[in-house]
């Protein structure tokens, strides 16, 4: 019938058949700078170990998962300068987020294969 709610209905049906659709964050591309220029780096979760890594040009370093919000979602930097604290807006933000489905896909795979 072509209604606007068809994709939402399909997702609801899949969720009812398979349980909740659950995804986990597995990667982030971060941009620092302005719209016209800047620098990009990535944060990636290793599948088997679950450890996070920061890939920045030629450097790969271990990255603490609990620092993802600070690294990726703007905000204010507070820096101690002599006897005062300097506030400066961060100009880095997550640009692309990558998710992986965490629950089984069995019913959906069967439907797509037929």
MARDOMI-459087 format. One line per field, with one value per residue: x, y, z of N, C-alpha, C, O in turn. Coordinates in pm, whole numbers, plus 50000, padded with zeros to 5 digits. Atoms other than C-alpha are relative to their C-alpha. Last residue first. Layout:
N
n_east	[X; ...]
n_north	[Y; ...]
n_up	[Z; ...]
ca_east	[X; ...]
ca_north	[Y; ...]
ca_up	[Z; ...]
c_east	[X; ...]
c_north	[Y; ...]
c_up	[Z; ...]
o_east	[X; ...]
o_north	[Y; ...]
o_up	[Z; ...]
//
This chain:
114
n_east	[50110; 49953; 49930; 50095; 50087; 49921; 49987; 50129; 50051; 50068; 49999; 50084; 49955; 50116; 50010; 50063; 50019; 50003; 50071; 50045; 50021; 50126; 49993; 50048; 49934; 50088; 49998; 50103; 50041; 50045; 50136; 50096; 49952; 49895; 49942; 49855; 49955; 49872; 49907; 49999; 49990; 50125; 50085; 49925; 49914; 50081; 50065; 49962; 50074; 50138; 50093; 50087; 50110; 49979; 50109; 49991; 49913; 49896; 49977; 49920; 50007; 49876; 50014; 49921; 50087; 49952; 49980; 50111; 49953; 50002; 50050; 49998; 50102; 49940; 50084; 49926; 49984; 49871; 49919; 50066; 50114; 49974; 49964; 49947; 50006; 49909; 50035; 49904; 49875; 49906; 49892; 49876; 49897; 49887; 49955; 49960; 49864; 49959; 50092; 49970; 49874; 50025; 50080; 49909; 49909; 50078; 50015; 49872; 49961; 49971; 49875; 50010; 49912; 50079]
n_north	[50062; 50106; 49942; 49924; 50097; 50066; 49907; 49986; 50122; 49952; 50085; 50119; 50090; 50063; 50140; 50091; 50134; 50105; 50121; 49969; 50122; 50072; 50137; 50001; 50103; 50099; 49990; 50082; 49953; 50112; 49992; 49993; 49924; 49908; 49915; 50010; 49914; 50038; 49895; 49955; 49857; 49926; 49996; 49993; 49882; 49877; 49975; 49867; 49898; 49988; 50037; 49889; 50051; 50010; 50079; 50045; 50118; 50000; 49860; 50001; 49873; 49945; 49889; 49880; 49896; 49957; 50111; 50094; 50129; 50107; 50129; 50085; 50102; 50121; 50114; 50125; 50063; 50066; 49993; 50069; 49926; 49886; 49883; 49887; 49872; 49910; 49858; 49909; 50069; 49913; 49948; 49970; 49943; 49977; 49862; 49935; 50034; 50135; 50093; 49996; 50070; 50143; 50048; 50008; 50112; 50120; 50012; 50041; 50137; 50076; 49958; 49898; 49887; 49879]
n_up	[50073; 50088; 50114; 50081; 50064; 50105; 50111; 50069; 50063; 50119; 50120; 49985; 49894; 49938; 50040; 49906; 50056; 49900; 50041; 50135; 50078; 49982; 50050; 50138; 50080; 50063; 50145; 50063; 50131; 50083; 50052; 49891; 49884; 50046; 49895; 49992; 49890; 49941; 49960; 49861; 49973; 49996; 50120; 50126; 49994; 50001; 50129; 50048; 49924; 50044; 49893; 49961; 49920; 49855; 49942; 49862; 49996; 50103; 50033; 50122; 50071; 50052; 50094; 49971; 49946; 49867; 49907; 49980; 50050; 49899; 50045; 49882; 49973; 49946; 49965; 49987; 49869; 49982; 50122; 50111; 50055; 50088; 49923; 50075; 49931; 50071; 50011; 50061; 50032; 50069; 49918; 50070; 49915; 50090; 50022; 49877; 49961; 50038; 49935; 49857; 49978; 50022; 49886; 49885; 50025; 49977; 49855; 49941; 50031; 49879; 49937; 49895; 50017; 50000]
ca_east	[51360; 51708; 51584; 51322; 51571; 51826; 51562; 51461; 51823; 51964; 52083; 52128; 52423; 52386; 52700; 52717; 52943; 52920; 53027; 53135; 53188; 53289; 53595; 53590; 53606; 53493; 53755; 53751; 54070; 54115; 54317; 54621; 54883; 54677; 54463; 54275; 53904; 53786; 53417; 53177; 53218; 53103; 53378; 53682; 53496; 53218; 53471; 53682; 53507; 53630; 53996; 54207; 54507; 54722; 54764; 54976; 55034; 54738; 54541; 54389; 54265; 54203; 53929; 53952; 53666; 53925; 53753; 53594; 53853; 53663; 53768; 53820; 53906; 54087; 54006; 54169; 54034; 53915; 53608; 53356; 53594; 53832; 53837; 53653; 53601; 53519; 53368; 53363; 53203; 52896; 52654; 52317; 52006; 51686; 51456; 51312; 51317; 50956; 50827; 51134; 51094; 50728; 50812; 51088; 50845; 50583; 50839; 50936; 50564; 50468; 50499; 50230; 50303; 50000]
ca_north	[48255; 48370; 48702; 48538; 48279; 48551; 48755; 48461; 48370; 48718; 48653; 48945; 49186; 49381; 49580; 49959; 50212; 50585; 50855; 51216; 51201; 51545; 51764; 52142; 52152; 52482; 52654; 52732; 52858; 52804; 53061; 53079; 52961; 52819; 52517; 52389; 52316; 52182; 52232; 52006; 51811; 51452; 51222; 51217; 51295; 51048; 50778; 50809; 50516; 50285; 50345; 50354; 50135; 50310; 50292; 50564; 50618; 50856; 50832; 50492; 50477; 50127; 49978; 49636; 49387; 49107; 48914; 49198; 49473; 49797; 50082; 50453; 50647; 50969; 51271; 51615; 51950; 52164; 52331; 52229; 52330; 52127; 51787; 51496; 51158; 50831; 50591; 50212; 49909; 50051; 49775; 49693; 49526; 49461; 49333; 48985; 48796; 48778; 49087; 49287; 49180; 49283; 49621; 49677; 49594; 49830; 50112; 50053; 50052; 50374; 50604; 50413; 50234; 50000]
ca_up	[50063; 50173; 50314; 50540; 50670; 50741; 50929; 51147; 51235; 51302; 51655; 51900; 51913; 51588; 51525; 51533; 51363; 51446; 51198; 51269; 51645; 51758; 51800; 51831; 52207; 52356; 52572; 52942; 53109; 53481; 53674; 53899; 53650; 53362; 53451; 53145; 53130; 52796; 52720; 52534; 52214; 52194; 52077; 52305; 52630; 52547; 52446; 52764; 52937; 52659; 52741; 52424; 52332; 52073; 51695; 51534; 51161; 51112; 51435; 51505; 51865; 51997; 52214; 52379; 52337; 52297; 52015; 51821; 51868; 51929; 51697; 51759; 51447; 51356; 51142; 51114; 51010; 50721; 50569; 50836; 51114; 51324; 51491; 51334; 51502; 51324; 51574; 51597; 51759; 51937; 52031; 51879; 52019; 51827; 52100; 52058; 51731; 51616; 51803; 51701; 51338; 51340; 51494; 51236; 50954; 51099; 51121; 50757; 50653; 50838; 50536; 50350; 50019; 50000]
c_east	[49946; 49889; 50044; 50067; 49903; 49915; 50080; 50012; 49872; 49925; 49914; 49995; 49916; 50047; 49880; 49998; 49945; 49974; 50009; 49916; 49940; 50000; 49870; 50022; 49945; 50083; 49911; 50006; 49897; 49945; 49969; 49856; 49896; 50040; 50115; 50052; 50150; 50034; 50126; 50101; 50009; 50011; 49884; 49910; 50073; 50086; 49914; 49934; 50036; 49925; 49856; 49901; 49920; 49876; 50030; 49876; 50007; 50082; 50120; 50011; 50097; 49972; 50137; 49980; 50075; 49906; 50044; 50026; 49894; 50041; 50005; 49932; 50023; 49886; 50084; 49903; 50078; 50006; 50136; 50088; 49939; 49871; 50032; 50030; 50062; 49979; 50105; 49947; 50104; 50131; 50094; 50102; 50129; 50106; 50117; 50051; 50042; 50132; 50042; 49911; 50034; 50127; 49973; 49926; 50096; 50088; 49923; 49990; 50136; 50044; 50038; 50135; 49991; 50083]
c_north	[50089; 49939; 49894; 50055; 50071; 49902; 49937; 50090; 50017; 49887; 50056; 49921; 49874; 49894; 49941; 49859; 49909; 49867; 49900; 49883; 50040; 49873; 49930; 49862; 50008; 49901; 49890; 50022; 49902; 50058; 49874; 50011; 49996; 50088; 50080; 50096; 49977; 50099; 49937; 50110; 50034; 50143; 50098; 50037; 50022; 50127; 50127; 50035; 50143; 50111; 50030; 49950; 50120; 49941; 49983; 49922; 49938; 49871; 50008; 50143; 49991; 50132; 50052; 50104; 50128; 50102; 50045; 49895; 49894; 49869; 49900; 49870; 49934; 49905; 49892; 49891; 49871; 49936; 49930; 49994; 49920; 50067; 50112; 50114; 50107; 50137; 50068; 50141; 50092; 49925; 50084; 50052; 50016; 50074; 50004; 50139; 50054; 49960; 49856; 49902; 49994; 49919; 49851; 49947; 49982; 49877; 49873; 49982; 49961; 49857; 49915; 50031; 50107; 50126]
c_up	[49892; 49917; 49901; 49875; 49906; 49923; 49888; 49879; 49923; 49932; 49888; 49869; 50013; 50098; 50073; 49942; 50109; 49930; 50115; 49946; 49865; 49919; 50035; 49939; 49858; 49920; 49943; 49849; 49944; 49870; 49918; 49951; 50111; 50118; 49941; 50106; 50016; 50110; 50056; 50023; 50146; 50049; 50001; 49883; 49867; 49999; 50003; 49865; 49960; 50075; 49958; 50105; 50050; 50066; 50148; 50041; 50139; 50010; 49908; 49951; 49882; 49930; 49962; 49890; 50034; 50066; 50140; 50107; 50033; 49934; 50115; 49960; 50135; 50035; 50067; 50045; 49991; 50140; 50013; 49875; 49885; 49960; 49902; 50096; 49910; 50064; 49913; 49990; 49937; 49977; 49916; 50099; 49922; 50080; 49903; 49966; 50136; 50065; 49973; 50075; 50148; 50026; 49989; 50122; 50117; 49982; 50035; 50152; 50057; 49973; 50121; 50061; 50107; 50000]
o_east	[49853; 49916; 50049; 50008; 49880; 49923; 50047; 49955; 49866; 49881; 49819; 50029; 49966; 50132; 49860; 50001; 49998; 49892; 50116; 49812; 49847; 50069; 49817; 50058; 49826; 50176; 49919; 50013; 49919; 49859; 50059; 49768; 49872; 49963; 50208; 50022; 50194; 50024; 50119; 50137; 50061; 49936; 49824; 49956; 50093; 50054; 49926; 49957; 49972; 49842; 49823; 49843; 49977; 49765; 50136; 49763; 50081; 50029; 50235; 49913; 50215; 49866; 50229; 49955; 50014; 49905; 50004; 49943; 49852; 49982; 50104; 49820; 50135; 49769; 50201; 49813; 50152; 49925; 50201; 50081; 49993; 49771; 50112; 49949; 50164; 49866; 50224; 49826; 50220; 50186; 50118; 50067; 50175; 50087; 50205; 50046; 50155; 50148; 50033; 49958; 50080; 50122; 49981; 49980; 50119; 50079; 49955; 50047; 50145; 50067; 50155; 50229; 50034; 50030]
o_north	[50051; 49885; 49921; 50052; 50025; 49896; 49958; 50061; 49975; 49903; 50131; 49975; 49772; 49811; 49965; 49840; 49904; 49861; 49880; 49904; 50121; 49861; 49945; 49849; 50031; 49938; 49774; 50135; 49781; 50146; 49799; 50054; 49891; 50175; 50024; 50216; 49864; 50220; 49842; 50183; 49957; 50186; 50121; 50097; 50136; 50223; 50208; 50144; 50237; 50180; 50144; 49843; 50223; 49954; 49931; 49966; 49841; 49763; 50000; 50201; 49963; 50152; 50055; 50070; 50225; 50113; 49984; 49877; 49883; 49827; 49893; 49872; 49923; 49944; 49875; 49916; 49847; 49966; 49905; 49898; 49816; 50063; 50094; 50147; 50084; 50187; 50045; 50164; 50053; 49867; 50053; 50113; 49923; 50190; 49918; 50180; 50030; 49845; 49771; 49834; 49891; 49814; 49778; 49864; 49869; 49783; 49807; 49888; 49853; 49782; 49911; 49952; 50220; 50232]
o_up	[49821; 49810; 49781; 49767; 49794; 49801; 49771; 49774; 49808; 49818; 49910; 49764; 50061; 50065; 50192; 49820; 50220; 49839; 50173; 49883; 49860; 49818; 50145; 49822; 49838; 49849; 49984; 49801; 49943; 49871; 49881; 50026; 50170; 50159; 49884; 50103; 50036; 50090; 50135; 49930; 50227; 50137; 49896; 49786; 49826; 49928; 49912; 49812; 50007; 50014; 49925; 50090; 50086; 50015; 50185; 50018; 50159; 49985; 49952; 49904; 49900; 49870; 50044; 49774; 50078; 50188; 50239; 50196; 50148; 49835; 50188; 49908; 50183; 50035; 50035; 50126; 49895; 50227; 49912; 49798; 49845; 50031; 49811; 50183; 49845; 50071; 49930; 49984; 49921; 50071; 49799; 50201; 49856; 50117; 49905; 49850; 50179; 50106; 50062; 50166; 50197; 50090; 50088; 50195; 50161; 50061; 50134; 50207; 50115; 50068; 50159; 50053; 50081; 49968]
//
